[in-house]
Amino acid sequence: MVMHVYFYRAKVMNNWHLRIEDEEGLGTKKLIHSSGKEILPAFGLVPSMTGVEGAYLSAQDWEQLGFPLLAFNLPQLLMKPGLESLLNAQDLNQFSCTSSATLLNANFASSIKYRELGKSYQFKSSFDGARILLGHEIEQSLLRQLKPDFFVASNEAFHEESTVINRYDKANTLHQCGIGYAYVDKDYCSFDELLTVLNEQRSTHPDKLHYVIGNYNLRQLLLLLINGADLVETSTLASDAIDGVLYATKSGIDLTQQQYESDFQPIDTQCPCYTCNHFTRAYLYHLHTQTPLLSKRLKIVHNLAFSQFVINQLKQFSKQGKLREFINSYIM
């Protein structure tokens, strides 16, 4: 079972539209701004600024990584910096300090435990234990104030015109005001079931954007993209980096292992990231044991940048009709 909600254009309903390029392969969808000046590739990873990556990376890191779209989780923002700060904020870019487009993920089921109170939601702050209540009017006020480019709808109590669906054979009854669908991977949904759902929805709604929210490593992220997801919001790549698990072409590297103490190669020779261009595995092992804060930042930069690199490889292999070759190289 998968929870299914809406992916909206949020600033002005006609600001963005979805365009499908006339080309073969994956990654052919683009989000086009009505001004014609902004074009976002609608394919790949969407990091979360309220996840662990947002806690460790600087504005300069984000600009260098160049992600076109960054996500913010509304329940996490309500915990910190809190409602008062949000209502006085200029917009979401104030919190990212980047020029990237922003997405506000207001779906509670994707992040925290909550309790429904009529058309409001109550949840407990993980910082100080305070109980936070969010209702429809406050949510609408936050949307107007924060001005995200895109918006993943919250649960059914907030949006009576949309439907939260637990069975996808009813998907055709969805209201068509959004530009796509968001899929929230619940604990009781297996990964294989989610892949099946995405394949079905790609066939049923090829003209819609399919946005997946959950905890996925790089291998799972690639499988999601191959099987119908357009964009995937996950913080697992950053969490893996903090734990010392770094991604590489042939196999992952566990930087907690002492064998890397005298390994003077970069993490991956093909990776274009700042970390691989400036530091060896041996130096990163030293930082991991002696300077963990700097180590975490450099490891997260690598995992996010390497994921971008592999996703670009996926697009190229797909266009050339070599998807099986890609799977054998990066997934098997």
N, C-alpha and C positions, 0 to 999 in steps of 0.2 A: 504494500500500500504506500502511496506517495501523496503528499499534500500538493495541491495544484492551485496556484493563485495567479494574479495578474502582474504583468510587467508594463508599466505605464510610461508615457512621456509626461514629465511632471511640470516643467516651468510654464509652458503654454502648450496646450494640447496639440497644436499644429507645428510646433518648433522642429520636431524631428520626424523623419519617416524612414522606413526600412526599404532598402534597395537590394535586389539580388542581381549580381553581375552575370552577364551572359558568358560564363566560362565553366570549364569542367572542374571537378574536384571539390574538396572541402574549403570552407572559409570564404564563400562567395557573397556573403551578406555584408552590407555596410549600413551604418546609421548616418543619414545625411541631414545636416541642419538646413533649415529653410533659407538661411542666408547664403548657403552654398560654400561658406568658408570653412566649415568644420565637417570632416568626414572621419567617422570612427569605424575601424574594422571590427565587425561584430563576430569575433572568433577568438577564443583563447581564455586566458586566465584573468580574473578580476580580483586583485588583492583587496583585503579588508583593512581600512584605516583604523578600525576599532578592534582589529585582531592583534596578534603578537607582532606582526610586521610593522603595524602602525606605531607600536610602542618603542621600537628600536631604530627605525630608519629615519634619517633626517630629510628635510625638504630637498636638499641637494641630491641625496640618494634617489628619491622618487623622480626627480627631473632627469637624472642620468639613466634610470631604468626605463623611463618613457612609456609607462602604461597609459593608454588613452582613456581608461575608465577606472575609477577607484570607488569602492563601496564603503558605506557607513551603516552600521547596525543601529537602528533607532533605540532599542532597549539599552544598549551599551552607552549610547550618548546620554540617555536620561539618567544613568547612574553617574557618569562622569563625562563632561563637566556639569551636567544637571540641567533641569528645565529652564531655570532663570537665565543661565548663560546662553542656552540655545535660542530663547526668545529674544535675546539682545544681540545675537550674532549677525554679522553681515550676510553670510551665506556659508554653505558647506566648504567652499574653497578656503575660507578663513582657517579651517582646522587642518587642511592638507598643505596649504601654502604652495600649491602647484597650479598649473593651468589645465590639468586633466579634467575631463568631464566627471560628474559625480552621480552616484546612485545611492538613494536612501532605501535601505532594506528595513521595512517596518513589519516584517513577518515574525511574530513572536515565536512561532513553532520552530523556527530555524536556529534559535539561539539559547533560550532560557525556559525555565519552568514558570508558569504563570497561572493565574486563576481568573476565570471570566466572572464579571460582576455586571450583569445586564449587557450593555453595549460598551463597557469599559474593561480594562485589563489591569490586574494588580500583580506585581512581582516584587521580589526582594532584591535590594542592591547587594552585589557581591563585595562591595567595598566597606560599607558600614552597617549593613543589615536593615537599612531604612526601607519601608514599604512605599512603593511608587505606584500611583494610579494614573492610567492614561485613558482618556476618553476620546470620542470622535472629534469633538470641537477642538481639543488641544492638538490632536494629530493634524487637523486641517490648518491650524494656526502655524504649526511647525513647518508644514510643507510650504506655506506662503513665505515664511521667514527665511528658511534655509535654502530655498530655491534649487533643489537638486535638478539635474537634467533628466534623471529617470527615477522611477519609484516602484519598488516591489510592494504590492498591497499587503496590508495586515490581514487579520483573519475576518471571517464573514460578518462578525458583529459590526465592523467598521464600514463594510461595503456591501450593502444589501443588493445592489444591482449586479454584483459579481458573485460567483459561487466558488466556495472551496470544495474541491471535488476529491473524493477518496477512491473513486472508481473511474477509470479512464474511458470506459465505454459510454460515459455520459458527456465526454469532452465537447461534443459538437453543440451542446446546449449553452456553452459559454458565451457571454456577451462579448461583442467584438470591439469594445472601445479601446482596449490596450493594443500595443504593437507586438505583444508576445506573451508567453506563459512562463511562470517561474515554478520550479519543481523543488520542493523541500523534502529532502531525504529523511524520513522518520526512522527511528530505531528499528521498527518492525518491518522495514522494507529491505530486502536483500539487494546487493549491488546488481546482481544479474537481473532481478525484476525491474530495477530502474533502467537498465540498458534496454530491456524489452519495451518498456513504456516509451522511452525516447525514440526508438526506431519506429514505433507505431505512430507517434505524434509527428515525427518528421514527414511521414507519408501522408498523414491526414491534414496537417497544417504546414505545408512547405513554405508558405508565405509569411509565417510568423517566426518571431525570435524565441528560442528555447534556452532559458536561463536556469542553471542548476545551482542550488545552494547546499553545501554539506561539507563533510570532512573527508578530503580525498588526497592521496599522495599522487606523485607524478604519473605513475603507471595508470592509476584509476582516472586521472584527469584526461590522459590521452585516449583511453577507452571511451570515456564519455563523449569526447569531441568526435571520435570516429563513428559513434553510434547515434548521433543526432543532436547533441548539445551544441549550442553556439558559443555560449559564455558560461564559465564555471567560477563561482565565488567560493574560495576555500582559503583557510589559513594553515592548513596542514603542511604545506611546503615550508613555511616559516617555522612551524613547530618542530618539524623534522630537523631543520638546520640548527635550532637551539639545542636539540638533543645530540648533535654531532653527526647526524645522518646527512651526507652531502650527495647530490646527484651527479652522476658522470655517465659518459656514453656507454661503456661496457658494463659497468656495475656500480652500485652505490659504494660510498666510502664512509666507514664508521670512524670518525676522527677521535673517538675516545680510546682507540686501540694504540698501544705504544709503538707498533710497527711503523707508524707514520712519523716518528720522532726524527728519523734520518732520511725521509723521503723528500727529495728536493724538486719534485715535479709540481706543476700546477694541479689543481683539482681535476681539471679536464683540459686537454690541449686544444680542443675545438671551441671551448666556451669563450665568448668575447667580453665577459664581465670584468669589472674593476678588480675583483678579488683574484681571479685567475691571471690577470695581466701583471699583478704586482707582488703576489705572495705565493710561497710554496706550501705544500702540505705540511712540511716540517715546521714552518713558522706558524701556521694556523694551529697545529697541534700545541705548540708552545703557548700561543694566545689562549687556546681552549683551557689549558691547565693553569695559566698564570694571570691572564687578563680577560676574564670571561665576558665582560660587557662589550669590549671592542670585538672580541671573537664572535659573539652572537650577531653583531651588525654585519660583519664581513661574510659570515656564513649565510645569513638570510639574503644578502645581495646576490650571492652566487646562486642559491637555489631558485630564486625568482628569475634571474637573468638566464640561467641555463634552461629553465622551463620555457621561457619565451623563445629561446634558440631552437629547442626541440619542436615546439609548436609550429614555428616557421618552416622547419624541415618537414613536418607532417603536411603542411599545405603544399609544399613543392613536390613531395613524393606523390601526393594525391592527384595533383594536376597532371603529373607524368604517367598516371596509371600504375604506380608502383607502391600501392598501399600495403600489399603483402610484404614487400621488401622492407618497408618502414617498420611494420609490426615485428618482423624477425630481428631487426637491428635494435629497436628501442623498447619493445614490450615483452617479447618471449624470454 
